[in-house]
Amino acid sequence: MAETQGPVVAGVAIAFAVLTFTVLGLRLFARVFVLKRLGLDDYLIVVACLLSGAFTAVTVVAVQHGMGQHIDEVNPEGLITYAFVVWLSSMFYLACLGFIKTSVCYFYTRLGDKTLTRRSLVMMCVVGCQAMAFVLTAAFQCNPIPKAWDASLSGHCVSINVFYLANAALNIFTDLLTYTLPIRVILHLHMPHKQKCALGAILCLGLFACVSSIIRITYIPAMLTSADSTYAISGAMYWSAIEINVGILAASIPSFKAIASRFLPRWIGEYSSNKGYSYGGWSSGNNHGAKRYGSGFSKPRAPEFGMSVLQSCADTGSEDRIVVPAGRIMAQTEIETNVESYMYG
């Protein structure tokens, strides 16, 4: 049997696609059925998942037309189709990365820190412009456009080697900027050490996506210079699949806390403080999302005289009958609680 990397490429792409759509289903369940609200970051991730699915589909088609095989064993009649789907895959990959990082940056804007919000908005603009520029360059790399997949046509193309290396390097740079933005916030969170470590581990998944991108770039020089192009591209393709799908996973994991809080409350340690940022149910200073509830009057053990007051709490729909004995001074206590709101549980 001839040596081929095709099954590995297709297997990795399909396995991570299944993982991604499972993660998306859990995220949407948490947001629609548990928290009952969707945010812009959710819509951005949905688009990223669709682009990831499209990347997987064209990768499987490319494998069917020779990707992973040595070029002298590939049917020449399928090379144009192969080149066309590879051209498509580059645009799906670049657009998907842009939507993932934009989603993550928008999530940061809801953590309650003004400095982080400003930096995140700047990063959203940078990432959006970068993704648009890369997708347009990949789409219009040749004049006429079909020359990108049919070398027999007359015309000219940009230096594709320089383009691929440049976009890989810039993607790594923006990955590092994006996933390290909230480090200062995490360091100042008022929470138990174990929970702080868990939150840091979640964000480190995003850095693993960056590591995947670094590994991917090591395959690009050989892919661009090898005469055995259909075989040399294999490593770059399956690491591209790993990178985008791990990025989606990292962006979605914080939403799972809403499910755990609702259905598995004993599995997680709830913590709140009157200082802090609200990060998916964790809290620290400057939490403007906190709501105040009056606790009502204290109830004496054995009241003999007095009046009863029916107190209704609109937020919970509950009613308490509180007996206020005559001749006693009752104190009303106001308690500030951090309510897990629209964010991630």
Secondary structure as GFF3:
##gff-version 3
##sequence-region A 1 345
A	DSSP	alpha_helix	6	29	.	.	.	ID=ss1
A	DSSP	pi_helix	30	34	.	.	.	ID=ss2
A	DSSP	alpha_helix	40	64	.	.	.	ID=ss3
A	DSSP	three_ten_helix	71	73	.	.	.	ID=ss4
A	DSSP	three_ten_helix	76	78	.	.	.	ID=ss5
A	DSSP	alpha_helix	79	108	.	.	.	ID=ss6
A	DSSP	alpha_helix	114	139	.	.	.	ID=ss7
A	DSSP	beta_strand	142	143	.	.	.	ID=ss8
A	DSSP	three_ten_helix	145	148	.	.	.	ID=ss9
A	DSSP	beta_strand	156	157	.	.	.	ID=ss10
A	DSSP	alpha_helix	160	180	.	.	.	ID=ss11
A	DSSP	alpha_helix	183	187	.	.	.	ID=ss12
A	DSSP	alpha_helix	193	225	.	.	.	ID=ss13
A	DSSP	alpha_helix	229	232	.	.	.	ID=ss14
A	DSSP	alpha_helix	234	252	.	.	.	ID=ss15
A	DSSP	three_ten_helix	253	255	.	.	.	ID=ss16
A	DSSP	alpha_helix	256	263	.	.	.	ID=ss17
A	DSSP	three_ten_helix	265	267	.	.	.	ID=ss18
A	DSSP	beta_strand	291	297	.	.	.	ID=ss19
A	DSSP	beta_strand	307	313	.	.	.	ID=ss20
A	DSSP	beta_strand	318	324	.	.	.	ID=ss21
A	DSSP	beta_strand	332	337	.	.	.	ID=ss22
###
